[in-house]
Amino acid sequence: MAWNEPGGGNKDRDSWGSGGGDKGPPDLDEAFRKLQRQLAGVFGGGRGGSGGSPVSISPGLFGLILVGIAIVYGLFGIYQIDQQERGVVLRFGAVLAEVVQPGLHWNPPLIDDVTKVNVTQVNSHHHQALMLSQDENIVDVSMTVQYVVSDPVNYLLRVRNPEVSLAHATESALRHEVGSSTMDEVITEGRAALAIQVEERLQIYLDRYQTGIVVTGVQIDQSGPPRQVQDAFDDVQKAKEDEVRLVNEANAYAESVIPEARGEAQRQLEEASAYRDQVIARADGEAQRFTKLLVEYQLAKRVTRDRLYIDAMEKVLANSSKVMIDVEGGNNLLYLPLDRLMQQSARSGSSLNQDSLRDLADAIARENSDRTLSGRQPR
């Protein structure tokens, strides 16, 4: 009889003493016997005797069961963190302060929830949009953002969807930088600077949102006008390229002509300087020659005068192509057209030099002199 069953027990009472309307403490013995019967049914136990009384489980078997349950529970708590991963542990929903480092670890199952995050993998996010530049032109920009997870706790818990936050931040940063630049800067030489500026501004936004993401690089894949105006834009670009080419050709021509002109000017200056020195030297020589002739003239005036006359006539007649011979004792004047004789000699292919002309003139002069002496008319 249990201690809470006065009067020889009550069939209407259950094992917890809740029957018959009389409330009291639960019957722990009856509860323990029910637990034994349930365990015996689970592990293959039967009822012994005709009365059907339960067979009790020995304390050793019960201990083995508890040990087995503990071993299985402990095995389910073992997990491994790879070298490129970090683990975030939530214990009853609250995050632990320390991030799990690579290696073999154990956490109690059903109590701790471990989430692995790859912190070395470089992820990519592609973004493309039509944007308005500072000079009110529409630009089609396509870019790729590469990023890694730097803070696993912030990445998992601070924002609901880090990828969506990254997309929104990329859109905002790109529109801000494109709106502060002209179309030529975005599509030509300013693309590299635009990528750097977008990366810096995007990282500021991600840090402000506490996304736990670090941007490793931003690359502008394509930037240009919309497809609807691509042909007109190509024509404009071709005209600009032609302008640059013509300007470069003009600069190259100027750089080639200016040195030549400077060289020609320098050559003329050198020639003028040489001519000046030549004239001055010749004038000095003539002055010295005149001084010396003056001394000779004072010593022998007639001889010096005749010599000067002969020298002057020789210089004058040396430049003439006509020869006139005066025959002594006659009134005839002989004229030799040496220029025509030389032209005829050139056409015939024969050589007619100065010596041959002189011999010809002497021969004609002797013939005329002989005819004059004999009383015949000279040719």
C-alpha positions in Angstrom: 0.0 0.0 0.0 1.4 3.4 -1.0 1.7 6.2 1.6 -0.9 8.2 -0.2 -3.6 5.5 -0.3 -5.5 5.6 3.0 -8.2 3.0 3.6 -6.7 0.1 1.8 -6.3 1.9 -1.6 -8.8 3.1 -4.2 -9.2 1.4 -7.5 -10.5 4.7 -9.0 -7.2 6.5 -8.3 -4.6 6.7 -11.0 -0.9 6.5 -10.3 -0.6 10.3 -9.7 -3.3 10.3 -7.1 -5.7 12.4 -9.2 -8.8 10.2 -9.0 -11.9 10.3 -6.7 -11.6 14.0 -6.3 -9.1 13.6 -3.5 -5.9 15.5 -4.4 -2.5 14.5 -3.0 1.1 14.0 -3.9 1.9 11.7 -6.9 2.6 8.0 -6.3 6.3 7.8 -7.3 6.5 4.0 -6.9 3.7 3.5 -9.4 5.3 6.0 -11.8 8.6 4.2 -11.6 6.9 0.8 -12.3 5.2 2.3 -15.4 8.5 3.5 -16.6 10.0 0.0 -16.2 7.2 -1.6 -18.1 7.6 0.8 -21.0 11.4 0.3 -21.2 10.8 -3.5 -21.0 8.4 -3.3 -23.9 10.9 -1.2 -25.9 13.9 -3.5 -25.3 12.0 -6.8 -25.8 11.0 -7.5 -22.2 7.8 -9.7 -21.5 5.4 -10.2 -18.8 6.1 -13.1 -16.4 3.6 -15.5 -14.6 -0.1 -15.7 -15.0 -0.7 -12.5 -13.0 1.2 -10.4 -15.7 3.4 -8.6 -13.3 6.3 -6.6 -15.1 9.8 -7.9 -15.1 12.2 -5.4 -13.6 15.3 -4.2 -15.5 18.6 -4.7 -13.8 20.6 -1.6 -12.8 23.5 -2.8 -15.0 21.4 -2.9 -18.2 20.0 0.5 -17.4 23.4 1.9 -17.0 24.5 0.5 -20.4 21.6 2.1 -22.0 22.5 5.5 -20.6 26.1 5.0 -21.6 25.0 4.2 -25.2 22.8 7.2 -25.4 25.6 9.4 -24.1 28.1 8.0 -26.7 25.6 8.6 -29.5 24.9 12.1 -28.2 28.6 12.8 -28.0 29.3 11.5 -31.6 26.7 13.8 -33.0 28.4 16.8 -31.5 31.8 16.3 -33.2 32.4 18.4 -36.3 35.4 19.7 -38.3 36.1 23.2 -39.6 38.3 23.3 -42.8 41.2 25.6 -43.2 39.3 28.1 -45.5 36.3 28.1 -43.1 35.3 29.7 -39.8 32.4 28.6 -37.5 29.8 30.7 -35.9 28.2 29.1 -32.8 24.7 29.9 -31.6 23.8 28.6 -28.2 20.0 28.7 -27.6 19.9 31.4 -30.3 22.6 33.6 -28.7 25.9 33.9 -30.6 29.1 33.0 -28.8 31.8 35.6 -28.6 34.6 33.5 -30.2 34.6 32.4 -33.8 35.5 28.7 -34.2 38.9 28.3 -35.9 39.9 25.5 -38.3 40.3 22.0 -36.7 38.2 19.3 -35.0 35.7 20.6 -32.4 32.8 19.4 -30.3 29.6 21.2 -29.3 26.6 19.8 -27.6 23.9 18.8 -30.1 20.4 20.3 -29.8 22.0 23.1 -27.7 24.6 24.6 -30.0 24.0 25.4 -33.7 27.2 25.7 -35.7 27.2 27.5 -39.1 30.3 27.3 -41.3 31.4 30.3 -43.4 34.1 30.2 -46.1 36.3 33.3 -45.6 38.9 32.7 -48.3 36.8 32.1 -51.4 36.6 35.1 -53.8 33.0 35.6 -54.8 31.8 37.7 -57.7 28.8 39.9 -58.2 27.9 41.2 -61.7 26.0 44.5 -62.1 24.8 46.3 -65.2 22.6 49.4 -65.5 21.9 52.5 -67.5 23.0 55.7 -65.7 23.0 59.4 -66.3 26.4 61.1 -66.4 27.3 64.6 -65.3 26.9 66.0 -68.8 23.4 64.5 -69.1 24.3 61.6 -71.3 23.0 58.1 -70.8 25.8 55.5 -70.2 25.5 51.7 -70.1 27.9 50.4 -67.5 28.7 46.8 -66.8 31.0 45.9 -63.9 32.1 43.0 -61.7 32.7 43.2 -58.0 34.9 40.6 -56.3 34.7 40.2 -52.5 35.4 37.9 -49.6 33.8 37.4 -46.2 36.0 39.0 -43.5 33.6 38.8 -40.5 31.5 35.7 -40.3 29.3 36.9 -37.4 28.3 40.2 -39.2 27.9 38.3 -42.4 25.4 35.9 -40.9 23.6 37.9 -38.2 23.9 41.7 -38.9 22.0 41.8 -42.2 19.3 39.5 -43.5 20.7 39.0 -47.0 24.3 40.1 -47.5 24.2 39.5 -51.3 21.1 41.8 -51.7 22.8 44.5 -49.5 25.9 44.2 -51.7 23.8 44.6 -54.9 22.1 47.7 -53.5 25.4 49.2 -52.3 27.0 48.6 -55.7 24.1 50.3 -57.5 24.4 53.3 -55.2 28.2 53.7 -55.4 28.2 53.3 -59.2 25.5 55.8 -59.8 27.2 58.3 -57.5 30.5 58.1 -59.3 29.0 58.0 -62.8 26.8 61.0 -62.0 29.9 62.9 -60.9 31.8 62.2 -64.2 31.4 63.1 -67.8 30.6 60.5 -70.5 34.1 60.7 -72.1 35.7 60.0 -68.7 33.4 57.0 -68.1 33.9 55.3 -71.5 37.5 56.3 -72.4 40.5 57.1 -70.2 38.6 57.5 -66.9 37.5 53.9 -66.6 40.4 52.8 -64.4 39.9 55.8 -62.1 36.1 55.1 -62.0 36.7 51.5 -60.9 39.0 52.7 -58.0 36.5 55.3 -56.9 33.6 52.8 -57.0 35.6 50.3 -54.9 36.4 52.9 -52.2 32.8 54.1 -51.9 31.3 50.6 -52.0 33.6 49.5 -49.1 32.5 52.5 -47.1 28.8 51.5 -47.6 29.4 47.8 -46.7 31.3 48.8 -43.5 28.5 51.1 -42.6 26.0 48.3 -43.0 28.2 45.9 -41.1 27.9 43.2 -43.7 31.2 41.6 -42.9 32.3 41.8 -46.6 35.6 43.1 -47.9 35.8 44.2 -51.6 39.0 42.9 -53.2 38.5 44.4 -56.7 36.1 46.2 -59.0 36.4 45.8 -62.8 34.6 47.9 -65.4 33.7 45.2 -68.0 32.1 47.5 -70.5 31.0 51.2 -70.6 29.4 52.9 -73.5 26.3 54.5 -74.9 23.0 52.5 -75.2 22.6 50.2 -78.1 20.0 52.4 -79.7 22.5 55.2 -80.3 25.6 53.1 -80.8 26.0 53.9 -84.5 25.8 57.7 -84.0 28.2 57.5 -81.2 30.6 55.5 -83.3 30.5 58.2 -85.9 31.3 60.9 -83.3 34.1 58.9 -81.9 35.5 58.3 -85.4 35.4 62.1 -86.0 37.2 62.7 -82.8 39.9 60.1 -83.7 40.3 61.8 -87.1 40.7 65.2 -85.4 43.4 63.8 -83.1 45.1 62.1 -86.0 45.2 65.3 -88.1 46.4 67.3 -85.1 49.2 64.8 -84.6 50.2 64.9 -88.3 50.2 68.7 -88.2 52.4 68.7 -85.1 54.7 66.1 -86.7 55.0 68.3 -89.8 55.7 71.4 -87.8 58.3 69.6 -85.8 60.0 68.5 -89.1 59.7 71.8 -90.9 60.8 74.1 -88.0 64.2 72.4 -87.5 64.8 72.5 -91.3 64.0 76.2 -91.3 66.2 76.8 -88.4 69.0 74.9 -90.1 68.5 76.8 -93.3 68.6 80.1 -91.4 71.7 79.0 -89.6 73.3 78.0 -92.9 72.6 81.4 -94.5 74.0 83.2 -91.4 77.1 81.1 -91.7 77.4 81.9 -95.5 76.9 85.6 -94.8 79.5 85.5 -92.2 81.9 83.7 -94.5 81.2 86.2 -97.3 81.8 89.1 -95.0 85.1 87.6 -93.9 86.0 86.9 -97.5 85.2 90.5 -98.7 87.1 92.0 -95.8 90.1 89.8 -96.5 89.9 90.6 -100.2 89.7 94.3 -99.4 92.6 94.1 -97.1 94.6 92.3 -99.8 93.7 94.8 -102.5 94.7 97.6 -100.2 98.0 96.1 -99.4 98.5 95.3 -103.2 97.7 98.9 -104.1 100.2 100.2 -101.5 102.9 98.0 -103.0 102.0 99.0 -106.6 102.2 102.6 -105.5 105.7 102.1 -104.4 106.6 100.4 -107.8 104.8 103.1 -109.7 106.8 105.8 -108.0 110.0 104.0 -109.1 108.9 103.3 -112.7 105.8 105.0 -113.7 105.5 104.1 -117.4 106.4 100.5 -117.0 104.0 100.0 -114.2 101.2 101.8 -116.0 101.6 99.7 -119.1 101.7 96.5 -117.0 98.6 97.5 -115.3 96.8 98.2 -118.6 97.9 94.9 -120.1 96.7 93.0 -117.0 93.4 94.8 -117.1 92.8 94.1 -120.8 93.8 90.5 -120.3 91.2 90.1 -117.6 88.5 91.8 -119.7 89.2 90.0 -122.9 89.5 86.6 -121.1 85.8 86.8 -120.4 84.9 87.6 -124.1 83.9 85.0 -126.7 84.8 87.3 -129.6 88.3 88.0 -130.9 89.2 91.0 -133.1 92.7 91.1 -134.7 94.2 94.3 -136.0 96.7 93.6 -138.8 99.7 96.0 -138.9 100.0 98.0 -142.1 96.4 97.4 -143.1 93.0 98.9 -142.5 91.2 95.6 -142.1 89.9 94.3 -138.8 89.7 90.5 -138.4 86.6 89.2 -136.4 86.6 85.7 -135.1 83.2 84.4 -133.7 84.7 82.0 -131.2 81.3 81.3 -129.6 79.8 80.0 -132.8 82.9 78.0 -133.5 82.6 76.3 -130.1 78.9 75.6 -130.7 79.6 74.0 -134.1 82.4 71.9 -132.5 80.1 70.7 -129.8 77.4 69.7 -132.4 80.0 67.9 -134.6 81.5 66.1 -131.6 85.0 67.4 -132.2 87.0 69.0 -129.3 87.8 72.7 -129.5 89.7 74.0 -126.6 91.3 77.3 -125.8 94.7 76.3 -127.2 93.3 75.2 -130.5 91.3 78.5 -130.8 94.5 80.5 -130.1 96.4 78.5 -132.8 93.6 79.2 -135.3 93.7 82.8 -134.5 97.4 83.0 -134.9 97.3 81.2 -138.2 94.6 83.5 -139.6 96.6 86.5 -138.4 99.8 85.3 -140.2 97.9 84.6 -143.4 96.4 88.0 -143.5 99.8 89.6 -142.7 101.4 87.7 -145.6 98.6 88.8 -148.0 99.0 92.3 -146.9 102.7 92.3 -147.5 102.2 90.7 -151.0 99.6 93.3 -151.9 96.6 91.0 -151.9 93.4 91.7 -150.2 93.1 89.8 -146.8 90.1 87.6 -146.0 
